[in-house]
Amino acid sequence: MTDAQSQTAQERAKVQERIEAKLKLLPDLPGCYLMKDAADQILYVGKAKNLKNRVRSYFRGAHDTKTTKLVSEIDHFETIITNSNKEALLLEINLIQQYKPPFNIRLKEGTMYPYLKITKERHPQLIITSNVTKDGGLYFGPFPNVGAATQTQQLLHRVYPLRRCGKNEKRACFYYHLGQCIGPCDHEVTKDMYEQQIQKIKQFFNGDIQPIMTQLKDKMQAAAERLDFEQAADYRDQLQYIETTIERQIIMSQDYDNTDVFAYDFQRGWISIQVFMLRQG
């Protein structure tokens, strides 16, 4: 082994020792982790349900070629604890879009995670999109997959419908007859009527689910009383979906400024920094 190789090995051993010490301090909590090189440049951003297990896995066992190369370049890492997996998902997207780490591919140019969007139109719609832009629309998410976004969209279509028909419909559309379109295809719908529905949707994503639960329970009971058990079962399934999967969501509006909030704490010679970044609302 040459002197240069010996020095490199010693430096790597010191890095590994430092990393191992920090691994022992990782919490069993959700959050994001930032892998950095010796120049303090972010190489990779990831999220985890359990930071301790996920970050440790990079430094244990064999990996594919990409991960092996990443680990070989890691000098240190940082973690950001979040309140939930959903917060970690949102933070991961913001960090990747802000820093564009070289080992992140899928999210570097824009999120692939779906959002629900209320369009900014005279007759707004509730649509699914993965393209978050400054267009005045109101975005809710992100969702972990299209299936979750679609299920939530279908629920809101049934309970708090907006426009589902085309812009130039001359007669009541199919969805209006199902109670899933507010009805500009059939009658005049005022801005106030839309605003009332939008406020209810915002309440729902803010975690105030009691009104929608009450409404669904009333509909389920009414369906059962008229012996429409298939419809009653559908309302029951919607109630179960809300109870088991809906968390308090973050509303993203494109009309607000960016905000960074920092908090820190010292323990056993280490500093823990909590960063909450609000980007474009």
C-alpha positions in Angstrom: 0.0 0.0 0.0 1.4 3.4 -1.0 1.6 6.3 1.5 -1.3 8.0 -0.4 -3.4 4.9 -0.1 -2.6 4.5 3.5 -3.6 8.2 4.2 -6.8 7.7 2.3 -7.6 4.6 4.3 -6.9 6.4 7.6 -9.1 9.3 6.6 -11.9 7.0 5.6 -11.6 5.2 9.0 -12.0 8.5 10.8 -15.1 9.3 8.7 -16.6 5.9 9.5 -15.8 6.3 13.2 -17.6 9.7 13.2 -20.5 8.3 11.3 -20.9 5.3 13.7 -20.9 7.7 16.6 -23.7 9.7 15.0 -25.7 6.6 14.1 -26.1 5.8 17.8 -27.9 9.1 18.3 -30.5 8.5 15.6 -34.2 8.5 16.8 -36.9 6.0 16.0 -38.9 8.8 14.4 -40.0 9.9 10.9 -38.1 12.5 9.0 -35.6 13.3 6.3 -31.9 12.7 6.0 -29.3 14.6 4.0 -26.1 12.7 2.9 -23.2 15.1 2.5 -19.6 15.0 1.1 -16.4 16.4 2.7 -17.2 19.8 1.0 -20.6 19.8 2.8 -22.4 19.4 -0.5 -25.7 17.5 -0.3 -25.3 14.2 -2.3 -28.7 12.7 -1.5 -31.9 13.5 0.3 -34.2 10.7 1.5 -37.2 10.3 3.8 -37.9 7.5 6.4 -40.6 6.3 8.7 -37.8 5.4 11.1 -34.7 7.5 10.8 -32.6 5.1 12.9 -33.3 2.0 10.8 -33.2 3.8 7.4 -29.9 5.7 7.8 -28.2 2.8 9.5 -29.1 0.6 6.5 -26.7 2.6 4.3 -23.7 1.6 6.4 -24.7 -2.1 6.8 -24.5 -4.9 4.3 -24.2 -4.9 0.6 -25.9 -2.5 -1.8 -26.4 -2.0 -5.5 -23.9 0.0 -7.6 -25.5 3.4 -7.2 -25.9 3.1 -3.4 -22.4 1.8 -3.0 -21.0 4.8 -4.9 -23.1 7.1 -2.8 -21.9 5.6 0.5 -18.3 5.8 -0.6 -18.7 9.6 -1.0 -20.5 10.3 2.3 -18.5 12.3 4.8 -21.3 13.0 7.2 -25.1 13.3 7.3 -27.8 15.4 8.9 -31.4 14.5 9.8 -34.6 16.5 10.2 -37.3 15.1 12.4 -40.9 15.6 11.3 -44.2 15.0 13.0 -45.5 12.4 10.5 -44.5 10.4 7.4 -46.6 12.8 5.3 -44.6 15.8 6.5 -41.4 13.9 5.7 -42.6 13.3 2.2 -43.4 16.9 1.6 -40.1 18.1 3.1 -38.2 15.6 1.0 -39.8 17.0 -2.2 -38.9 20.6 -1.2 -35.3 19.7 -0.3 -34.7 17.9 -3.5 -36.2 20.7 -5.6 -34.2 23.3 -3.7 -30.8 21.6 -3.6 -31.0 19.2 -6.6 -28.7 16.5 -5.1 -26.8 14.5 -7.8 -27.9 11.1 -6.5 -31.6 12.0 -6.5 -33.1 11.4 -10.0 -36.9 11.0 -9.8 -37.7 14.2 -8.0 -34.9 16.5 -9.2 -36.8 18.2 -12.0 -40.2 18.2 -10.3 -42.3 16.0 -8.1 -43.7 12.7 -9.3 -46.0 12.6 -6.3 -49.6 13.5 -7.0 -51.5 16.5 -5.5 -55.2 17.4 -5.5 -55.7 20.8 -7.0 -58.6 23.2 -7.0 -58.2 25.1 -10.3 -58.5 28.9 -10.4 -61.4 29.3 -12.8 -64.9 30.8 -12.8 -66.1 27.3 -12.4 -63.3 25.5 -10.5 -62.6 21.8 -10.6 -60.9 19.3 -8.3 -58.2 17.6 -10.3 -55.1 15.4 -9.8 -51.8 16.8 -10.9 -48.1 16.2 -10.2 -47.1 19.6 -11.6 -47.2 22.3 -8.8 -47.0 25.8 -10.4 -47.7 29.4 -9.5 -51.0 29.5 -11.2 -53.3 30.7 -8.4 -54.6 27.2 -7.8 -54.9 25.6 -4.4 -52.9 22.4 -3.9 -53.4 19.7 -1.3 -50.8 17.0 -0.8 -48.6 15.4 -1.7 -50.2 11.9 -1.7 -48.0 8.8 -1.5 -49.4 7.5 -4.8 -52.1 8.1 -7.5 -54.4 5.6 -5.9 -54.6 7.5 -2.6 -55.1 10.8 -4.5 -57.9 9.3 -6.6 -59.7 7.8 -3.6 -59.7 11.1 -1.8 -60.8 12.9 -5.0 -63.7 10.5 -5.5 -64.7 11.0 -1.8 -64.8 14.8 -2.2 -66.6 14.6 -5.5 -69.4 12.8 -3.6 -69.6 15.0 -0.6 -68.3 18.5 -1.6 -68.7 18.5 -5.4 -67.3 21.2 -7.7 -67.6 21.3 -11.5 -67.1 18.0 -13.2 -68.8 18.8 -16.5 -67.2 20.5 -19.6 -67.2 24.2 -19.9 -69.8 24.4 -22.7 -72.3 21.8 -21.5 -75.9 22.7 -22.5 -77.7 20.2 -20.3 -77.2 18.5 -17.0 -74.2 16.2 -17.1 -74.1 12.5 -15.9 -72.2 13.5 -12.8 -74.8 16.1 -11.8 -77.5 13.4 -11.8 -75.2 11.3 -9.5 -74.8 14.3 -7.1 -71.0 14.6 -8.0 -71.1 17.9 -10.0 -72.3 21.2 -8.5 -74.3 21.8 -11.7 -73.2 24.8 -13.8 -74.4 22.5 -16.7 -77.9 22.8 -15.3 -78.2 26.1 -13.5 -76.3 29.2 -12.4 -73.7 28.5 -9.7 -72.5 31.6 -8.0 -69.0 32.3 -6.7 -70.3 32.2 -3.2 -71.6 28.6 -3.7 -68.2 27.5 -5.0 -66.5 29.3 -2.1 -68.6 27.5 0.4 -67.6 24.1 -1.1 -63.9 25.1 -1.3 -63.9 26.2 2.4 -65.4 22.8 3.4 -62.6 21.0 1.4 -60.0 23.1 3.1 -61.5 22.3 6.4 -61.2 18.6 5.5 -57.6 18.8 4.7 -56.9 20.9 7.8 -58.0 17.8 9.8 -61.6 18.9 10.6 -63.2 15.7 9.4 -66.3 15.7 11.8 -68.6 17.5 9.3 -67.8 15.1 6.5 -68.1 12.1 8.9 -71.6 13.3 10.0 -72.7 13.9 6.5 -71.6 10.4 5.4 -73.2 8.7 8.4 -76.5 10.5 7.6 -76.3 9.3 4.0 -75.5 5.8 5.0 -78.5 5.7 7.4 -80.8 7.1 4.8 -79.6 4.5 2.2 -80.1 1.7 4.7 -83.6 2.9 5.5 -84.6 2.7 1.9 -83.0 -0.7 1.7 -80.3 0.4 -0.7 -77.6 -1.7 1.0 -75.1 -1.4 -1.8 -75.1 2.4 -1.5 -75.0 2.2 2.3 -71.9 -0.1 2.1 -70.3 2.4 -0.2 -70.8 5.2 2.4 -69.5 2.8 5.1 -66.3 2.2 3.1 -65.8 6.0 2.7 -66.1 6.4 6.5 -63.5 3.7 7.1 -61.2 5.3 4.5 -61.3 8.6 6.3 -60.8 7.0 9.8 -57.8 4.9 8.8 -55.9 7.0 6.2 -56.7 10.7 6.3 -54.1 12.8 8.3 -54.0 16.5 8.8 -52.8 17.8 5.4 -50.8 20.8 4.5 -52.5 23.3 2.2 -50.2 24.7 -0.4 -51.2 28.1 -1.9 -49.0 29.8 -4.4 -49.7 33.3 -3.1 -47.5 33.2 0.1 -43.9 34.0 0.7 -41.2 31.4 1.6 -40.5 30.9 5.3 -37.8 29.0 7.2 -38.2 28.2 10.9 -35.2 26.9 12.9 -34.9 25.3 16.3 -31.9 23.6 18.0 -30.9 21.6 21.0 -27.6 20.4 22.5 -27.2 16.9 23.9 -24.0 15.0 24.8 -21.8 17.3 22.7 -24.0 17.1 19.6 -26.3 19.8 18.3 -29.7 18.8 16.9 -31.2 21.3 14.5 -34.9 21.2 13.4 -35.7 23.1 10.2 -39.2 23.6 8.9 -39.3 25.1 5.4 -42.5 26.5 3.9 -42.0 27.0 0.2 -44.6 29.0 -1.9 -47.3 28.6 0.8 
